[in-house]
Structures are given as C-alpha cells and as structure tokens.
Amino acid sequence: AGVQADIRTISALGGYALSVVTAVTVQDTHGIHALYELPVDIVVGQLKAIMEDMFPRAIKVGMVRGVESIRALSDEIVACSSVVCDLALVSSRGERLASDDEIAVFMNRMLPRVKVLTLKSADAEVLLGRKVEGIDDMTDMAHRLIALGPEAVLIKGGRGRGKMLTDVLVLEGADEPVFFSSPNVDGWLLHGIGGTLSSAI
C-alpha cells in the first residue's frame, strides 16, 4: 500500500517517482498479513542505482526494517537535503513492527538526516516510551523529536475516538504548534493513507 500510494501521489502532483523496495508484503486494504525483508545489499543497491542515475530532489522514507538496512540507508541519504520520513512502528491493527534495536538505530542514525517526520500517535508512544493522553502530550512529544534532528514533526491523532481528530505540527524555532482538525467520520481511515500524506509533503 505504501509504495503504490507513494507513486500515485508523487505522479499526481507532477513529480517523477523512483522506488526502493525494502520489503515484500502480503497485504490487502485491511492491512499487512505477512512480510519478507529484502537483504540489505539489495536495498542499498537499489538506492545507489537511483542516486547515480537521477539524483532525487527529495526522498521519502517509509517502512524500513532491520538494523543494518536502517544504518546503511541513513548513510546513503545524507547527501539529500530534503528527506521526509513516514515512520511506521505500529501497524494499523496495533501490532508493533520494530524491535528495540531498530528503534535505537533509527533515532540515532535516521532522525538526524530527516527534514520532516510524520508519525501516528501510537508510533510516538513506542518511540518515546510514554502514553499519549491528549494534544498537550502530542505537542510535547513533537518538541522532543525536533530536538533529535528534524526541522518539522507532524504527529497524527487519527486513532482518537472523539468527534474531532487533531494532528499536531511543530516546526523548529516556532513559538507555537499548528493544529489540523477534522471530523471523525466513518470510512476515512484507508490503508496507505500515511504514505499518501508524507509523499504529498
């Protein structure tokens, strides 16, 4: 869902999409049912081929698994100044997708390379080890993540059960966060929606 959403969105906005596949999944519109991580040399080889042929003006990082893959990709994307990362630590069904070691490498190696970080509230909880109870928690967590390197952090509150859903955007150096709210209506939460948003950014 992520790769296809990336390509559709980037193409619709007039960009030329180039893909690096990090894992092969068995999935449908409801979620991921099985996953096979590609070897790190194949993942990095794809990226090197793209970088040598058509250097991208922007890079979007989606789901990356494996400590070595995260470390290697972090090193390869350092030459690109516009990196957007849509972090996926928790599946749409609430299953954890990353180990403690993967999270540690991501925080130490990937985050300092990222310009814009987008993540769900559930991902922020796993990343920072605390519960999100409301907007104040989301804002505080976004500030904590800004301190690790990104210039902008968008925490999505799309799992809320109230009548309104609110996302929080914190920009480096800004005095106040920006809030995006919309009605919580049935049917809006589609598989691949995070990829669509981050690719549009």
C-alpha positions as CSV (number, residue, x, y, z in Angstrom):
1,A,0.0,0.0,0.0
2,G,2.8,2.4,0.9
3,V,4.8,2.1,-2.3
4,Q,1.7,2.3,-4.5
5,A,0.4,5.3,-2.6
6,D,3.8,7.0,-2.9
7,I,3.9,6.5,-6.7
8,R,0.3,7.6,-7.3
9,T,0.6,10.7,-5.1
10,I,4.0,11.9,-6.4
11,S,2.9,11.3,-10.0
12,A,-0.4,13.2,-9.4
13,L,1.5,16.2,-8.1
14,G,3.7,16.3,-11.1
15,G,6.8,14.6,-9.7
16,Y,8.7,11.6,-11.1
17,A,8.6,8.8,-8.6
18,L,11.5,6.4,-8.2
19,S,11.1,3.5,-5.7
20,V,13.4,1.4,-3.5
21,V,11.6,-1.6,-2.2
22,T,12.7,-2.6,1.3
23,A,10.3,-5.5,2.0
24,V,7.8,-7.6,0.1
25,T,4.4,-7.8,1.8
26,V,1.3,-9.9,1.6
27,Q,-1.5,-7.3,2.2
28,D,-4.9,-6.1,1.2
29,T,-6.9,-3.0,2.0
30,H,-7.2,-4.1,5.7
31,G,-3.5,-4.4,6.5
32,I,-0.3,-6.4,6.3
33,H,-0.6,-10.2,6.7
34,A,3.0,-11.3,6.0
35,L,6.3,-9.6,5.4
36,Y,9.7,-10.5,3.9
37,E,12.6,-8.2,4.4
38,L,14.9,-7.8,1.5
39,P,18.7,-8.3,2.1
40,V,20.5,-5.1,2.9
41,D,22.7,-5.2,-0.1
42,I,19.7,-5.4,-2.4
43,V,18.0,-2.5,-0.6
44,V,21.1,-0.3,-0.7
45,G,21.9,-1.4,-4.3
46,Q,18.5,-0.1,-5.5
47,L,19.1,3.3,-3.8
48,K,22.7,3.6,-5.2
49,A,21.5,2.9,-8.7
50,I,18.9,5.7,-8.5
51,M,21.3,8.2,-6.9
52,E,23.9,7.6,-9.6
53,D,21.4,7.8,-12.4
54,M,18.9,10.5,-11.4
55,F,19.8,12.3,-8.1
56,P,16.5,12.9,-6.4
57,R,15.5,16.4,-5.2
58,A,13.6,14.8,-2.3
59,I,13.5,11.4,-0.6
60,K,10.6,9.9,1.3
61,V,11.5,7.1,3.7
62,G,8.7,4.7,4.6
63,M,8.9,1.3,6.3
64,V,12.5,0.1,6.8
65,R,13.2,-3.0,8.8
66,G,16.5,-4.4,10.1
67,V,19.3,-2.6,12.0
68,E,21.8,-2.9,9.1
69,S,19.3,-1.6,6.5
70,I,18.4,1.4,8.6
71,R,22.0,2.2,9.3
72,A,23.0,1.8,5.6
73,L,20.1,3.8,4.2
74,S,20.8,6.5,6.7
75,D,24.3,6.8,5.4
76,E,23.2,6.8,1.7
77,I,20.5,9.6,2.0
78,V,22.8,12.0,3.8
79,A,23.6,13.8,0.5
80,C,19.9,14.8,0.0
81,S,18.8,17.8,2.0
82,S,15.0,17.2,1.7
83,V,14.1,13.9,3.4
84,V,10.6,13.2,4.6
85,C,10.1,10.1,6.8
86,D,6.8,8.5,7.5
87,L,7.6,6.4,10.5
88,A,5.8,3.1,10.8
89,L,6.5,1.4,14.2
90,V,2.9,0.2,14.8
91,S,0.6,-1.4,12.2
92,S,-3.0,-0.2,11.6
93,R,-4.1,-3.2,13.7
94,G,-1.9,-2.2,16.6
95,E,0.9,-4.7,16.1
96,R,4.4,-3.5,16.8
97,L,6.6,-3.5,13.6
98,A,10.1,-2.7,15.0
99,S,12.4,-4.1,17.6
100,D,14.1,-2.0,20.4
101,D,17.4,-2.2,18.5
102,E,15.8,-1.0,15.3
103,I,14.2,1.9,17.1
104,A,17.5,2.9,18.7
105,V,19.4,2.9,15.4
106,F,16.5,4.9,13.8
107,M,16.7,7.5,16.5
108,N,20.5,7.8,16.4
109,R,21.1,7.5,12.7
110,M,18.0,8.2,10.7
111,L,16.3,11.1,12.6
112,P,19.3,13.5,12.3
113,R,19.1,13.1,8.5
114,V,15.3,13.8,8.3
115,K,13.9,17.2,7.5
116,V,10.2,16.3,8.1
117,L,9.0,13.5,10.3
118,T,5.4,12.2,10.2
119,L,4.1,9.6,12.6
120,K,1.0,8.3,14.3
121,S,0.4,8.9,18.0
122,A,0.9,5.2,18.5
123,D,4.4,5.4,16.8
124,A,5.3,8.4,19.1
125,E,4.3,6.3,22.1
126,V,6.7,3.5,21.1
127,L,9.5,5.9,20.1
128,L,9.5,7.9,23.3
129,G,8.1,5.2,25.7
130,R,5.2,7.1,27.1
131,K,1.4,7.3,26.6
132,V,-0.4,10.0,24.5
133,E,-3.4,11.2,26.5
134,G,-4.2,14.3,24.6
135,I,-3.0,17.3,22.5
136,D,-0.5,18.5,25.1
137,D,1.2,15.2,25.1
138,M,1.4,15.2,21.3
139,T,2.9,18.7,21.3
140,D,5.5,17.8,24.0
141,M,6.5,14.7,22.1
142,A,6.9,16.6,18.9
143,H,9.2,19.1,20.6
144,R,11.2,16.1,22.0
145,L,11.6,14.7,18.5
146,I,12.6,18.1,17.0
147,A,15.5,18.0,19.4
148,L,16.7,14.8,17.7
149,G,17.2,16.4,14.3
150,P,14.1,17.0,12.2
151,E,13.1,20.6,11.3
152,A,9.4,19.6,11.4
153,V,7.4,16.9,13.2
154,L,3.8,16.1,12.4
155,I,2.1,13.7,15.0
156,K,-1.2,12.4,13.7
157,G,-4.0,11.8,16.2
158,G,-6.1,9.7,13.8
159,R,-6.8,6.9,16.3
160,G,-8.9,9.1,18.6
161,R,-12.4,8.2,19.4
162,G,-13.9,11.7,19.8
163,K,-16.0,13.7,17.3
164,M,-12.9,15.5,16.1
165,L,-9.4,14.3,15.2
166,T,-6.4,16.6,15.6
167,D,-2.9,16.4,14.2
168,V,-0.1,18.5,15.7
169,L,2.7,20.1,13.7
170,V,5.8,21.5,15.4
171,L,8.4,23.5,13.5
172,E,11.9,24.0,14.7
173,G,12.2,27.5,16.2
174,A,8.4,28.2,16.1
175,D,6.8,29.6,19.2
176,E,3.5,27.8,18.8
177,P,2.5,24.5,17.3
178,V,0.0,24.3,14.3
179,F,-3.1,22.1,14.8
180,F,-5.1,20.4,12.0
181,S,-8.5,19.2,13.0
182,S,-11.2,17.4,11.0
183,P,-14.5,15.5,11.9
184,N,-14.0,11.8,12.8
185,V,-16.2,10.2,10.2
186,D,-16.5,6.5,9.3
187,G,-14.5,5.4,6.3
188,W,-11.7,8.0,6.2
189,L,-9.0,5.6,7.6
190,L,-7.7,3.9,4.5
191,H,-4.7,1.5,4.2
192,G,-1.8,3.6,2.7
193,I,-3.1,7.0,3.8
194,G,0.1,7.8,5.7
195,G,2.1,7.1,2.6
196,T,-0.2,9.4,0.6
197,L,0.3,12.3,3.1
198,S,4.0,12.0,3.5
199,S,4.6,11.7,-0.2
200,A,2.5,14.8,-0.8
201,I,4.6,16.7,1.7
